[in-house]
């Protein structure tokens, strides 16, 4: 049987308005999620915004069956790196998921070296 890894998730929390009328964005306290499969991502050298040594790395995180929390805008910490959820993943009802299949979420990270 395949076993996943433990990842740390910080959920997006939309707050009150700041002095300029913009909604403030914060993140929840970290929560650990067990048995998440981490898929190999794609690493690309990114040259933009005057930073010629930027690296973009995407990962795929497959959450366990029955996962129900909203991951839109969430941050995942895994293996010393931080990844931000891409898009607005939608939960699939358990009745529509075959047994032992996990919920697949794409996340991207940008690490700037220089």
Backbone as ProteinMPNN parsed JSONL, in Angstrom:
{"seq_chain_A": "XXXXXXXXXXXXXXXXXXXXXXXXXXXXXXXXXXXXXXXXXXXXXXXXXXXXXXXXXXXXXXXXXXXXXXXXXXXXXXXXXXXXXXXXXXXXXXXXXXXXXXXXXXXXXXXXXX", "coords_chain_A": {"N_chain_A": [[0.841, -1.183, 0.0], [0.53, 2.196, -0.81], [1.919, 4.862, 0.948], [1.441, 8.178, 1.999], [2.91, 11.423, 2.671], [3.447, 13.707, 5.434], [2.215, 16.954, 5.34], [2.299, 20.508, 5.858], [-0.288, 22.818, 6.165], [-1.432, 26.072, 5.555], [-4.247, 27.922, 5.763], [-6.036, 30.239, 3.699], [-7.188, 33.293, 4.965], [-9.543, 35.666, 4.739], [-9.722, 38.985, 5.669], [-10.616, 41.949, 7.477], [-11.14, 45.289, 6.115], [-8.411, 47.308, 4.988], [-6.78, 50.533, 5.566], [-7.002, 51.619, 3.056], [-9.18, 50.498, 1.903], [-8.842, 47.978, 0.925], [-9.137, 44.435, 1.086], [-7.76, 42.69, 3.794], [-5.306, 40.119, 3.912], [-4.587, 37.163, 5.508], [-3.141, 34.23, 7.031], [-4.144, 31.068, 8.354], [-3.352, 29.357, 11.465], [-0.749, 26.892, 11.303], [-1.649, 23.685, 10.009], [-1.354, 20.212, 10.208], [-1.417, 17.732, 7.71], [-1.847, 14.412, 7.154], [-0.664, 11.633, 5.166], [-0.47, 12.534, 2.454], [0.089, 12.398, -0.951], [2.927, 13.329, -2.75], [3.629, 14.656, -5.783], [6.023, 14.537, -8.46], [7.357, 17.53, -9.59], [7.657, 20.178, -12.045], [10.55, 21.92, -12.866], [11.607, 25.127, -13.69], [13.745, 27.539, -15.107], [13.36, 30.921, -14.558], [13.253, 33.988, -16.091], [12.542, 37.047, -15.353], [11.16, 40.178, -14.383], [13.569, 41.409, -13.799], [15.128, 39.583, -12.417], [17.361, 37.396, -12.94], [17.998, 34.889, -11.923], [15.886, 33.388, -10.974], [13.867, 30.619, -9.97], [11.281, 28.485, -10.866], [9.104, 26.148, -9.488], [6.875, 23.528, -9.691], [4.526, 21.456, -7.983], [2.578, 18.514, -7.391], [0.018, 17.8, -5.231], [-1.622, 15.239, -3.671], [-4.383, 14.926, -1.897], [-5.779, 13.099, 0.904], [-8.538, 10.833, 0.539], [-11.772, 12.021, 1.32], [-11.03, 14.488, 2.216], [-11.956, 17.771, 3.071], [-11.663, 20.532, 3.442], [-11.443, 23.934, 2.239], [-9.065, 24.694, -0.157], [-8.345, 26.863, -1.655], [-6.108, 29.38, -2.412], [-4.468, 28.596, -0.351], [-1.445, 27.774, 1.497], [1.139, 25.455, 1.212], [3.501, 23.704, 3.065], [6.329, 21.811, 2.564], [9.009, 19.607, 2.797], [10.867, 21.626, 3.438], [10.285, 23.65, 1.657], [8.02, 26.149, 0.353], [4.802, 26.18, -0.986], [2.256, 27.513, -3.087], [-1.194, 27.157, -3.538], [-2.578, 26.658, -6.734], [-5.05, 28.259, -8.569], [-8.53, 27.425, -7.986], [-9.224, 24.847, -6.351], [-11.707, 22.296, -6.464], [-13.74, 20.445, -4.296], [-14.457, 17.006, -4.565], [-17.228, 14.913, -4.264], [-17.247, 12.107, -2.06], [-18.708, 9.931, -3.02], [-18.303, 10.007, -5.714], [-15.704, 9.298, -6.128], [-13.445, 6.76, -6.804], [-12.546, 3.991, -4.62], [-9.637, 4.443, -2.582], [-8.545, 6.434, -4.172], [-7.058, 9.618, -4.492], [-7.398, 13.158, -3.851], [-6.387, 15.472, -6.182], [-4.221, 18.2, -6.277], [-2.783, 21.079, -7.662], [0.165, 22.899, -7.043], [2.285, 25.756, -6.861], [5.603, 27.07, -6.596], [7.901, 29.709, -6.072], [11.224, 30.283, -5.938], [13.664, 32.549, -5.247], [16.906, 33.087, -6.099], [19.007, 35.28, -5.674]], "CA_chain_A": [[0.0, 0.0, 0.0], [1.287, 3.437, -0.891], [1.698, 5.796, 2.063], [1.827, 9.546, 1.695], [3.737, 12.162, 3.623], [2.775, 14.755, 6.198], [2.479, 18.316, 4.883], [1.715, 21.551, 6.699], [-1.135, 23.69, 5.354], [-1.936, 27.322, 6.137], [-5.418, 28.272, 4.969], [-6.269, 31.645, 3.441], [-8.222, 33.928, 5.79], [-9.795, 37.032, 4.281], [-10.033, 39.757, 6.871], [-11.29, 43.247, 7.383], [-10.564, 46.21, 5.143], [-7.335, 48.162, 5.487], [-7.037, 51.971, 5.481], [-7.25, 51.983, 1.663], [-10.369, 49.788, 1.445], [-8.495, 46.653, 0.402], [-9.328, 43.359, 2.049], [-6.494, 42.169, 4.298], [-5.138, 38.683, 3.723], [-3.727, 36.486, 6.464], [-3.229, 32.78, 6.944], [-4.46, 30.393, 9.611], [-2.257, 28.634, 12.114], [-0.427, 25.715, 10.503], [-2.328, 22.422, 10.296], [-0.689, 19.094, 9.558], [-2.268, 16.784, 6.993], [-1.108, 13.168, 6.947], [-0.949, 10.736, 4.039], [-0.588, 13.286, 1.203], [1.068, 11.994, -1.956], [3.565, 14.486, -3.374], [4.066, 14.29, -7.128], [7.17, 15.227, -9.026], [6.984, 18.762, -10.273], [8.489, 20.67, -13.124], [11.373, 23.054, -12.463], [11.902, 25.967, -14.841], [14.445, 28.797, -14.851], [12.488, 32.029, -14.917], [13.942, 35.272, -16.209], [11.534, 38.1, -15.427], [11.202, 41.177, -13.319], [14.946, 41.776, -13.471], [15.746, 38.577, -11.55], [17.771, 36.348, -13.884], [18.299, 33.611, -11.282], [14.674, 32.858, -10.338], [13.516, 29.24, -10.306], [9.886, 28.157, -10.579], [8.96, 24.71, -9.312], [5.509, 23.132, -9.409], [4.324, 20.132, -7.399], [1.206, 18.035, -7.332], [-0.275, 17.234, -3.916], [-2.847, 14.443, -3.704], [-4.901, 14.86, -0.534], [-6.492, 11.842, 1.152], [-9.983, 10.729, 0.306], [-12.532, 12.576, 2.423], [-10.558, 15.839, 2.533], [-13.106, 18.637, 2.815], [-11.42, 21.962, 3.644], [-11.187, 24.737, 1.053], [-7.633, 24.919, -0.346], [-8.123, 28.027, -2.505], [-5.192, 30.367, -1.849], [-3.717, 28.038, 0.787], [-0.003, 27.582, 1.364], [1.587, 24.137, 1.67], [4.932, 23.61, 3.373], [6.774, 20.429, 2.438], [10.45, 19.405, 2.549], [11.607, 22.878, 3.555], [9.857, 24.598, 0.631], [6.659, 26.646, 0.497], [4.072, 26.13, -2.249], [0.954, 28.168, -3.042], [-2.182, 26.464, -4.356], [-2.89, 27.315, -7.993], [-6.463, 28.212, -8.914], [-9.534, 27.194, -6.953], [-9.587, 23.43, -6.423], [-13.047, 21.967, -6.004], [-13.859, 19.151, -3.638], [-15.296, 16.023, -5.237], [-17.901, 14.102, -3.244], [-16.68, 10.762, -1.917], [-19.47, 8.981, -3.829], [-17.806, 10.071, -7.09], [-14.279, 8.965, -6.147], [-13.211, 5.334, -6.562], [-11.787, 3.738, -3.385], [-8.183, 4.648, -2.529], [-8.102, 7.528, -5.039], [-6.86, 10.845, -3.731], [-7.769, 14.44, -4.447], [-5.174, 16.017, -6.753], [-4.153, 19.665, -6.245], [-1.517, 21.604, -8.182], [0.693, 24.029, -6.291], [3.51, 26.267, -7.436], [6.48, 27.826, -5.711], [8.984, 30.457, -6.729], [12.362, 30.544, -5.042], [14.556, 33.487, -5.93], [18.287, 32.994, -5.652], [19.794, 36.384, -6.215]], "C_chain_A": [[0.887, 1.248, 0.0], [0.909, 4.33, 0.283], [2.199, 7.172, 1.653], [2.691, 10.145, 2.787], [2.888, 13.172, 4.38], [3.199, 16.107, 5.647], [1.83, 19.279, 5.861], [0.953, 22.513, 5.79], [-1.52, 24.907, 6.177], [-3.053, 27.8, 5.212], [-5.571, 29.783, 4.854], [-7.419, 32.148, 4.316], [-8.372, 35.363, 5.292], [-10.296, 37.83, 5.468], [-10.791, 41.027, 6.593], [-10.6, 44.115, 6.33], [-9.453, 47.04, 5.776], [-7.706, 49.63, 5.277], [-7.37, 52.426, 4.059], [-8.463, 51.254, 1.077], [-10.091, 48.433, 0.829], [-8.677, 45.604, 1.49], [-7.967, 42.818, 2.485], [-6.477, 40.656, 4.149], [-4.169, 38.172, 4.775], [-3.909, 34.991, 6.286], [-3.466, 32.196, 8.328], [-3.19, 29.826, 10.24], [-1.982, 27.371, 11.294], [-1.191, 24.477, 10.973], [-1.616, 21.318, 9.543], [-1.725, 18.178, 8.921], [-1.409, 15.568, 6.686], [-1.531, 12.483, 5.647], [-1.235, 11.481, 2.737], [0.498, 12.788, 0.253], [1.612, 13.237, -2.638], [4.131, 14.039, -4.712], [5.239, 15.122, -7.585], [6.701, 16.432, -9.807], [7.935, 19.09, -11.393], [9.257, 21.883, -12.62], [11.794, 23.819, -13.714], [12.689, 27.184, -14.376], [13.564, 29.922, -15.369], [13.313, 33.307, -14.966], [12.866, 36.324, -16.416], [11.735, 39.05, -14.26], [12.626, 41.497, -12.886], [15.643, 40.804, -12.545], [16.156, 37.379, -12.402], [18.021, 34.981, -13.248], [17.086, 33.021, -10.564], [14.409, 31.442, -10.845], [12.058, 29.037, -9.944], [9.758, 26.645, -10.526], [7.52, 24.395, -8.928], [5.496, 21.727, -8.811], [2.855, 19.778, -7.502], [1.02, 17.369, -5.976], [-1.609, 16.508, -4.002], [-3.313, 14.223, -2.275], [-5.725, 13.597, -0.336], [-7.988, 11.953, 0.863], [-10.718, 11.257, 1.537], [-12.083, 13.969, 2.828], [-11.661, 16.822, 2.184], [-12.833, 20.133, 2.97], [-11.067, 22.661, 2.338], [-9.698, 25.055, 0.954], [-7.331, 26.129, -1.225], [-7.229, 29.035, -1.776], [-4.348, 29.865, -0.69], [-2.233, 27.909, 0.452], [0.343, 26.219, 1.949], [3.084, 24.198, 1.916], [5.306, 22.124, 3.358], [8.261, 20.412, 2.116], [11.226, 20.717, 2.534], [11.255, 23.925, 2.515], [8.413, 24.996, 0.879], [6.017, 26.72, -0.876], [2.716, 26.8, -2.071], [0.011, 27.441, -3.999], [-2.509, 27.305, -5.585], [-4.386, 27.169, -8.265], [-7.36, 27.988, -7.713], [-9.982, 25.736, -7.013], [-10.966, 23.177, -5.822], [-13.05, 20.573, -5.402], [-14.807, 18.271, -4.439], [-15.943, 15.166, -4.156], [-17.33, 12.69, -3.234], [-17.401, 9.737, -2.782], [-18.963, 8.939, -5.267], [-16.334, 9.715, -7.218], [-14.124, 7.465, -5.912], [-12.402, 5.132, -5.279], [-10.285, 3.915, -3.593], [-7.665, 5.72, -3.485], [-8.044, 8.795, -4.212], [-7.234, 12.061, -4.547], [-6.501, 15.127, -4.916], [-5.236, 17.542, -6.823], [-2.803, 20.099, -6.773], [-1.114, 22.826, -7.366], [2.012, 24.464, -6.93], [4.309, 27.065, -6.43], [7.485, 28.577, -6.548], [10.022, 30.737, -5.68], [13.31, 31.435, -5.815], [15.93, 33.45, -5.302], [19.089, 34.132, -6.272], [18.987, 37.59, -6.526]], "O_chain_A": [[1.873, 1.323, 0.733], [-0.27, 4.528, 0.574], [3.255, 7.303, 1.034], [3.139, 9.456, 3.703], [1.749, 13.45, 4.005], [4.39, 16.381, 5.502], [0.92, 18.908, 6.602], [1.478, 22.967, 4.773], [-1.887, 24.791, 7.347], [-2.829, 28.051, 4.028], [-5.272, 30.518, 5.795], [-8.476, 31.522, 4.399], [-7.452, 36.172, 5.407], [-11.194, 37.391, 6.187], [-11.509, 41.15, 5.601], [-9.6, 43.712, 5.735], [-9.536, 47.427, 6.942], [-8.823, 49.934, 4.856], [-7.954, 53.493, 3.871], [-8.741, 51.379, -0.115], [-10.99, 47.803, 0.272], [-8.407, 45.855, 2.665], [-7.117, 42.522, 1.646], [-7.513, 39.999, 4.25], [-3.06, 38.689, 4.913], [-4.733, 34.544, 5.487], [-3.044, 32.758, 9.338], [-2.117, 29.816, 9.636], [-2.892, 26.84, 10.658], [-1.357, 24.25, 12.171], [-1.308, 21.472, 8.361], [-2.767, 17.887, 9.508], [-0.369, 15.679, 6.037], [-2.613, 12.731, 5.114], [-2.142, 11.103, 1.995], [1.677, 12.758, 0.605], [0.845, 14.104, -3.058], [4.994, 13.164, -4.776], [5.425, 16.261, -7.155], [5.756, 16.352, -10.592], [8.896, 18.365, -11.652], [8.671, 22.779, -12.011], [12.277, 23.228, -14.68], [12.345, 27.797, -13.366], [13.081, 29.869, -16.5], [13.988, 33.66, -13.999], [12.34, 36.478, -17.518], [12.408, 38.73, -13.28], [12.86, 41.824, -11.723], [16.654, 41.156, -11.939], [15.374, 36.443, -12.566], [18.235, 34.005, -13.967], [17.249, 32.23, -9.635], [14.692, 31.116, -11.997], [11.639, 29.377, -8.838], [10.243, 25.942, -11.412], [7.003, 24.935, -7.949], [6.368, 20.911, -9.111], [2.002, 20.647, -7.68], [1.781, 16.473, -5.612], [-2.619, 17.108, -4.37], [-2.722, 13.441, -1.53], [-6.305, 13.077, -1.288], [-8.591, 13.023, 0.941], [-10.325, 10.969, 2.668], [-12.698, 14.578, 3.703], [-12.25, 16.724, 1.108], [-13.708, 20.938, 2.651], [-10.469, 22.063, 1.444], [-9.126, 25.625, 1.884], [-6.164, 26.395, -1.512], [-7.547, 29.484, -0.674], [-3.586, 30.634, -0.105], [-1.831, 27.932, -0.711], [-0.102, 25.871, 3.042], [3.843, 24.684, 1.077], [4.692, 21.302, 4.038], [8.71, 21.147, 1.237], [12.132, 20.902, 1.721], [11.868, 24.992, 2.49], [7.667, 24.27, 1.536], [6.604, 27.252, -1.818], [2.094, 26.669, -1.017], [0.379, 27.147, -5.137], [-2.693, 28.518, -5.485], [-4.922, 26.064, -8.194], [-7.007, 28.314, -6.58], [-10.991, 25.417, -7.643], [-11.338, 23.768, -4.808], [-12.439, 19.647, -5.934], [-15.834, 18.737, -4.932], [-15.264, 14.737, -3.223], [-16.972, 12.148, -4.28], [-16.785, 8.773, -3.236], [-19.167, 7.947, -5.967], [-15.769, 9.819, -8.307], [-14.626, 6.949, -4.914], [-11.645, 6.021, -4.89], [-9.742, 3.578, -4.646], [-6.452, 5.898, -3.598], [-8.881, 9.017, -3.337], [-7.368, 12.0, -5.769], [-5.604, 15.349, -4.104], [-6.188, 18.106, -7.363], [-1.777, 19.546, -6.374], [-1.944, 23.675, -7.042], [2.756, 23.644, -7.468], [3.747, 27.668, -5.515], [7.875, 28.119, -7.622], [9.737, 31.355, -4.654], [13.713, 31.098, -6.928], [16.097, 33.746, -4.119], [19.767, 33.947, -7.282], [19.53, 38.593, -6.989]]}, "name": "protein", "num_of_chains": 1, "seq": "XXXXXXXXXXXXXXXXXXXXXXXXXXXXXXXXXXXXXXXXXXXXXXXXXXXXXXXXXXXXXXXXXXXXXXXXXXXXXXXXXXXXXXXXXXXXXXXXXXXXXXXXXXXXXXXXXX"}
